[in-house]
Amino acid sequence: MSSARYNELLQWLHFQRVDIAIISETHWSYTTEWQTPHWNAIHSGHDPGQKDKASGLLVLVATKLCRPDQIVWREVEAGRLVHCRLYLHPRSFDVIGVYQHTWSTAVVQKTRRKQIWSSIGKLLKEIPNRNSMCILGDFNCSLPTIPRLVGQAHYVTPTGRKLGPQHGDSSTLSQLMNDFQLVALNTWTPTLGATSFTPSGSSRIDYIMVRYRDADTAAKQVGLLSNAPFLHTGAYHIPMITSVNHKYFRPPRTSQQRVPRQVKEYCIQEFRQETVHWQCCENGINYALRQATDLHDLDDIYRILSQGLMHYFQSGVSQAPQTHSGFAVQKWYHYAQLCQPGHQICTLCSTNGSTFHHFTEWRRCASGGSKQSNTPRSNSYLKKLNRHFSSMILFDFTMPSHELAPDKKPNVYTSKMMQVIF
C-alpha cells in the first residue's frame, strides 16, 4: 500500500466514523506503532526470513475511542496475526486481526495455514470470558452453514446465489468457531454479496466474528461498502462495516418473570431441607423444560422457571416437613422449633417447676460449670436424669409428630446429642 493510498484510507475511515479498522495485505515489512491526529496505528510487517512480502496487518483505533496508553498489543504471527487489547469501560475489548495464507494443495502451504489456525486457537484460550472480543480479517476460507454460528453458506451474485470456492481445511475453522462459540456476522443477511473479487471469480472469505453472547441483531446488520472511492479493478476486497456493543448487559426481566420475595424464601428453605415438596417442584420444572417447544432465548426459560416456582411456592408459608432426608435435618428442624418463642417447652417450664429444675441441673452438669460436676453424686444425678428423661416428656418436646404404640418405648437421643441440641 502506497503512502498516498494510506492517507486516503485514513481520511475516508474518519469520514465514515469508524472506531476500529483492520487492513490486511499492506505489503509493509516493518513492525511498529504510531499516532496521527485521529488514529492510533499498529502495524505488523512480514517476516524477512520467510520473504512473505504479501503479508502485513494494519490495526487502526480511533483516538476518540481510547488513548494510546489504553492499548496493549503483541504480534502473534508476523504479518498474519495481531492481538490488541483496549482497556475500555466497563470491560476490556480484545481485537484480533487475521490474514490467513492462501489455499494451496502444496504441503508447505498447508503447514503454514495449519500454523495460523493453531495460533488462533491458542490465542482465543488466553482471552478472558469477561472481555468483549472481535476477530476479523481475511481468513482465505469459505464457511459452511453452522447452526447459531454461520447463517448462509451462499452469497448473492448478479447471476444468482453462489457457494464460492471450497477449501480443504474449512473444517478446522468451523471447529474453532464451535469450540469458542464465534458467530460470523456477515453471513446472516441473505442479500449480501461476495467480499473478495479476482479475475478468476468471487468468494466470501472475509469475516467479522464475535462471541455468541455479543451477536445481537445490530451486530448482524453488516454492510458492504462497495462504493468506496479507493476500490479499483483487478483483485480487491470489499470493506465491511458493522456495530458491536462492548458494554454487555443482561436485558431486564419483564414483570411476568419476577418472583416475589416470599416465594424465593420459601423455595430456598425447601431446597436446603431437601423436602418432598422441593423434589416435586424440581421434577415438575424439569419435565416442563423437556416438553417445551418454544424455547428460543433466556426469557423463555425464565418464564417456565417463574411459572413453576409460583405454582409450588405461591403460598409463601412453609409447612412442617412430613419426612426428611436424614437425622441431622430432623435435629436442625426440631432445634429451630424449640428456639421459637411460645413453644411448648417454654410453657411447660414456666408452669412445671420440677421440669425447669431438671433442665437447669442438666445444663449445669453437661457444661461442667459446677466444681463438683465429676463427683459421684453429680454422676449419679446425671444417670437419674437420663432415666427420667427417657420418658414421654422429652419425646414430646423433640418429636411431636410421631405416634407411638402403647406397648412400645420411644427412641430417645443420647446425652451427647442432648448437649448439641440444648
C-alpha positions in Angstrom: 0.0 0.0 0.0 1.4 3.3 -1.1 1.7 6.4 1.2 -0.9 8.2 -1.0 -3.4 5.3 -0.6 -2.7 5.1 3.1 -3.5 8.8 3.6 -6.6 8.5 1.5 -7.7 5.5 3.6 -7.3 7.3 6.9 -9.3 10.2 5.7 -12.1 8.0 4.4 -12.3 6.0 7.6 -12.5 9.2 9.6 -15.4 10.4 7.5 -17.2 7.0 8.0 -16.8 7.5 11.8 -15.1 4.1 12.2 -13.7 3.3 15.6 -11.6 0.2 14.8 -10.3 -0.9 11.4 -8.2 -3.9 10.2 -6.4 -3.6 6.9 -4.7 -6.8 5.6 -2.1 -7.3 2.9 -0.3 -4.0 3.3 3.0 -5.4 1.9 4.9 -3.4 4.5 7.9 -5.0 6.1 8.3 -3.1 9.4 6.5 -3.7 12.8 5.8 -0.6 14.8 3.2 1.8 16.2 2.4 5.5 15.8 -0.2 8.1 16.2 -2.0 10.6 13.9 -4.5 13.3 14.9 -7.4 10.8 14.5 -5.8 7.3 14.8 -3.7 5.1 16.9 -1.9 2.9 14.3 -0.3 -0.5 14.9 1.4 -2.5 12.1 2.8 -6.0 11.9 5.1 -6.5 8.9 6.1 -9.6 7.1 8.8 -11.9 8.4 12.1 -11.1 6.5 13.3 -14.7 7.0 10.3 -16.2 5.1 10.3 -13.5 2.5 6.5 -13.4 2.8 6.1 -10.0 1.1 2.3 -10.4 0.5 1.6 -10.2 4.3 1.1 -7.2 6.6 -1.6 -6.2 9.1 -2.6 -2.7 10.0 -4.7 -2.0 13.0 -6.3 1.4 13.4 -8.0 2.5 16.6 -9.7 5.9 16.7 -8.3 8.4 19.3 -11.9 9.3 20.2 -12.3 5.7 21.4 -9.3 5.3 23.7 -5.9 6.9 24.4 -2.6 5.3 23.4 -1.8 4.3 27.0 -5.1 2.2 27.0 -3.8 -0.1 24.2 -1.5 -3.1 24.5 -0.7 -5.3 21.6 1.5 -8.2 20.5 2.5 -9.8 17.3 1.4 -13.4 17.4 2.4 -14.3 13.8 4.4 -11.8 11.9 2.2 -10.0 9.3 -0.5 -12.6 9.8 -2.0 -12.5 13.3 -2.1 -9.5 15.7 -3.8 -9.2 19.1 -4.7 -5.8 20.6 -6.4 -5.2 23.9 -8.3 -2.0 24.6 -8.8 -1.1 28.2 -12.3 0.4 28.0 -15.0 0.9 30.5 -16.7 -1.2 31.8 -14.7 -4.1 30.3 -11.7 -4.6 28.1 -12.2 -5.2 24.4 -9.9 -7.6 22.5 -9.3 -7.1 18.8 -7.7 -9.9 16.7 -6.6 -9.2 13.2 -6.2 -12.2 10.9 -4.6 -12.6 7.5 -4.5 -16.3 6.6 -2.3 -17.8 3.8 -4.0 -18.5 0.5 -5.2 -22.1 0.0 -3.0 -24.5 -1.9 -2.6 -28.2 -2.1 1.2 -27.9 -1.6 2.4 -29.4 1.7 4.3 -26.2 2.6 1.3 -24.0 2.2 -0.9 -26.4 4.2 1.6 -26.4 7.0 1.6 -22.6 7.0 -2.2 -22.4 7.2 -2.3 -25.1 10.0 0.2 -22.9 12.0 -2.2 -19.9 11.7 -5.2 -22.0 12.8 -3.3 -23.4 15.8 -2.1 -19.9 16.8 -5.6 -18.6 16.7 -6.9 -21.4 18.9 -4.1 -20.8 21.5 -4.8 -17.1 21.5 -8.5 -17.5 22.0 -7.9 -19.7 25.0 -5.9 -16.9 26.7 -8.7 -14.3 26.3 -10.8 -14.0 29.5 -14.5 -14.7 29.0 -15.4 -11.4 30.8 -13.8 -9.4 28.0 -15.6 -8.5 24.8 -13.9 -9.7 21.7 -13.9 -9.2 17.9 -11.8 -11.3 15.5 -11.8 -10.1 11.9 -9.8 -10.1 8.7 -9.0 -12.2 5.6 -9.5 -15.8 6.6 -9.0 -17.1 3.0 -11.5 -19.8 3.7 -15.2 -20.4 2.9 -17.6 -21.4 5.7 -20.5 -23.9 5.6 -23.7 -23.3 7.5 -23.4 -23.9 11.2 -26.4 -23.6 13.5 -26.4 -20.4 15.5 -22.9 -19.5 14.3 -22.9 -19.3 10.4 -26.1 -18.3 8.7 -25.9 -18.7 4.9 -23.2 -20.7 3.1 -24.2 -19.0 -0.2 -23.9 -15.4 -1.2 -25.7 -13.3 -3.8 -24.2 -12.5 -7.2 -25.6 -10.8 -10.3 -26.2 -14.3 -11.8 -27.8 -15.8 -8.7 -26.8 -17.5 -5.4 -23.3 -18.9 -5.3 -21.5 -21.2 -2.9 -17.9 -20.0 -3.6 -14.7 -22.0 -3.7 -14.3 -24.7 -1.1 -11.1 -25.2 0.9 -9.7 -28.4 2.3 -9.2 -27.1 5.8 -12.5 -25.3 6.3 -13.5 -27.9 8.9 -10.6 -26.6 11.1 -12.1 -23.1 11.1 -15.6 -24.5 11.7 -14.2 -26.4 14.7 -12.6 -23.3 16.1 -15.9 -21.4 15.8 -17.8 -24.3 17.6 -15.2 -24.5 20.4 -15.3 -20.8 21.2 -18.8 -20.0 20.1 -17.9 -17.5 17.4 -20.5 -16.0 15.1 -19.7 -14.9 11.6 -21.7 -11.7 11.5 -21.6 -11.2 7.7 -23.4 -14.5 7.0 -26.8 -13.7 8.3 -28.1 -11.2 5.7 -29.2 -13.1 2.5 -28.7 -10.1 0.3 -25.0 -9.7 1.0 -22.7 -10.5 -1.8 -19.1 -11.6 -2.1 -16.3 -9.9 -0.2 -13.3 -10.8 -2.5 -13.0 -10.4 -6.2 -10.3 -11.7 -8.5 -10.1 -12.0 -12.3 -11.0 -15.7 -11.8 -14.1 -15.1 -9.8 -15.6 -14.1 -6.5 -15.7 -15.5 -3.0 -16.7 -14.8 0.6 -13.5 -15.3 2.6 -13.5 -12.2 4.9 -15.4 -12.3 8.2 -16.2 -10.3 11.2 -16.7 -12.6 14.2 -17.8 -12.0 17.8 -18.8 -14.3 20.7 -22.3 -15.7 20.5 -23.5 -13.6 23.5 -22.5 -10.4 21.7 -24.0 -11.3 18.3 -27.2 -9.2 18.6 -29.4 -8.0 15.8 -27.5 -4.8 15.3 -24.2 -6.6 15.1 -25.5 -8.9 12.3 -26.5 -6.0 10.1 -23.2 -5.9 8.3 -22.8 -3.5 5.4 -20.6 -3.9 2.3 -19.1 -0.6 1.3 -18.8 -1.5 -2.4 -18.8 2.2 -3.4 -15.6 3.0 -1.6 -13.6 5.5 -3.8 -10.3 3.7 -3.5 -11.5 0.4 -4.9 -10.1 -0.5 -8.3 -10.2 -3.2 -10.9 -8.3 -6.4 -10.6 -8.1 -8.3 -7.3 -9.6 -6.4 -4.3 -11.7 -6.8 -1.2 -15.0 -5.1 -0.3 -14.8 -3.2 3.0 -17.3 -4.4 5.6 -18.7 -2.4 8.5 -20.8 -3.2 11.5 -21.6 -2.1 15.0 -20.5 -4.2 18.1 -21.7 -3.4 21.6 -18.8 -3.9 24.0 -20.9 -2.9 27.1 -22.5 -6.3 27.6 -25.5 -6.3 29.9 -28.3 -8.7 30.8 -31.7 -7.4 29.4 -34.1 -6.5 32.2 -36.8 -9.0 33.0 -40.4 -8.3 32.4 -42.9 -8.1 35.2 -44.2 -11.6 34.3 -40.8 -13.1 35.1 -40.3 -11.6 38.5 -40.7 -13.8 41.5 -41.9 -12.4 44.9 -39.5 -12.3 47.8 -41.7 -14.6 49.9 -41.8 -17.2 47.1 -38.0 -17.1 46.9 -37.5 -17.5 50.6 -40.0 -20.4 50.7 -38.2 -22.1 47.8 -34.7 -21.7 49.3 -35.9 -23.1 52.6 -37.4 -26.2 51.0 -34.3 -26.6 48.8 -32.0 -26.6 51.8 -34.1 -29.1 53.7 -34.5 -31.3 50.6 -38.2 -31.8 51.3 -40.6 -33.8 49.2 -42.2 -30.5 48.1 -38.9 -29.3 46.6 -38.4 -32.6 44.8 -41.9 -32.3 43.3 -41.0 -28.8 42.1 -37.7 -29.8 40.6 -39.2 -32.8 38.8 -42.1 -30.7 37.5 -39.9 -27.9 36.1 -37.5 -30.4 34.5 -40.5 -32.1 32.8 -41.8 -28.7 31.6 -38.4 -27.7 30.1 -38.1 -31.1 28.3 -41.6 -30.8 26.9 -41.4 -27.1 25.8 -41.2 -26.5 22.1 -40.9 -22.7 22.2 -37.5 -22.2 23.9 -35.7 -19.6 21.9 -33.8 -17.5 24.4 -33.3 -17.0 28.2 -36.6 -15.2 28.5 -38.5 -18.4 27.6 -36.5 -20.4 30.3 -37.2 -17.7 32.9 -40.8 -17.8 32.1 -41.1 -21.6 32.8 -39.0 -21.3 35.9 -41.2 -18.4 37.2 -44.4 -20.3 36.5 -43.0 -23.4 38.3 -42.0 -21.5 41.4 -45.3 -19.7 41.6 -47.2 -22.9 41.2 -45.4 -24.8 44.0 -44.4 -22.0 46.4 -47.0 -19.2 45.8 -48.5 -19.6 49.3 -45.2 -18.3 50.8 -45.7 -20.2 54.0 -43.5 -23.2 54.8 -45.4 -26.2 56.1 -44.0 -28.5 58.7 -42.0 -31.2 56.9 -43.5 -34.6 56.9 -40.4 -36.5 56.1 -36.7 -35.5 56.0 -33.7 -36.9 54.3 -31.7 -37.6 57.4 -31.3 -37.5 61.2 -29.3 -34.2 61.1 -32.1 -32.4 59.2 -34.6 -33.6 61.8 -32.3 -32.3 64.6 -32.0 -28.9 63.0 -35.7 -28.6 62.4 -36.6 -29.5 66.0 -33.9 -27.2 67.4 -35.4 -24.4 65.3 -38.8 -25.2 66.7 -37.6 -25.2 70.3 -35.9 -21.8 69.8 -39.2 -20.2 68.7 -40.9 -18.1 71.4 -44.1 -19.5 72.9 -43.1 -23.1 72.1 -44.5 -26.0 74.2 -41.2 -26.3 76.2 -41.3 -22.6 77.3 -44.9 -23.0 78.5 -44.1 -26.3 80.3 -41.0 -24.9 82.0 -42.9 -21.9 83.3 -45.7 -24.0 84.9 -43.8 -27.0 86.0 -41.0 -26.1 88.4 -39.7 -29.7 88.6 -39.2 -29.9 84.8 -37.4 -26.5 84.8 -35.2 -27.7 87.7 -34.3 -30.8 85.7 -33.2 -28.8 82.7 -31.2 -26.4 84.8 -29.4 -29.2 86.5 -28.8 -30.9 83.2 -27.3 -27.9 81.7 -25.0 -27.3 84.7 -23.7 -30.9 84.7 -23.2 -31.1 81.0 -21.4 -27.8 80.7 -19.0 -28.6 83.6 -19.8 -25.2 85.3 -20.1 -26.8 88.8 -16.9 -27.6 90.7 -18.5 -30.9 91.8 -19.5 -32.0 88.3 -17.2 -35.0 88.5 -18.2 -36.2 91.9 -20.1 -39.5 92.3 -23.2 -37.5 93.5 -23.3 -35.5 90.3 -22.7 -38.5 88.1 -25.5 -40.4 89.8 -27.8 -37.5 89.4 -26.9 -37.3 85.7 -27.8 -41.0 85.3 -31.0 -40.5 87.2 -31.8 -37.5 85.0 -31.2 -39.7 81.9 -33.6 -42.3 83.1 -36.1 -39.6 83.9 -35.9 -38.0 80.5 -36.1 -41.4 78.7 -39.8 -40.9 79.1 -42.6 -39.3 77.1 -41.7 -35.8 78.4 -38.5 -35.4 76.3 -40.0 -37.3 73.4 -43.0 -34.9 73.3 -40.6 -32.0 73.2 -38.5 -33.3 70.3 -40.8 -35.4 68.2 -44.3 -34.1 68.5 -45.4 -35.5 65.1 -44.7 -39.2 65.9 -47.3 -41.5 67.3 -46.2 -44.4 69.4 -48.0 -47.7 70.2 -48.9 -48.0 73.9 -46.7 -51.0 74.4 -43.5 -49.5 72.7 -40.9 -47.4 74.4 -39.9 -44.4 72.4 -36.4 -43.9 71.0 -34.5 -41.2 72.8 -31.4 -39.2 72.0 -28.3 -39.9 74.0 -26.8 -37.5 76.5 -24.1 -36.4 74.0 -26.7 -35.5 71.4 -28.6 -33.5 74.0 -25.5 -31.4 74.6 -25.6 -30.5 70.9 -29.3 -29.7 70.9 -29.5 -27.6 74.0 
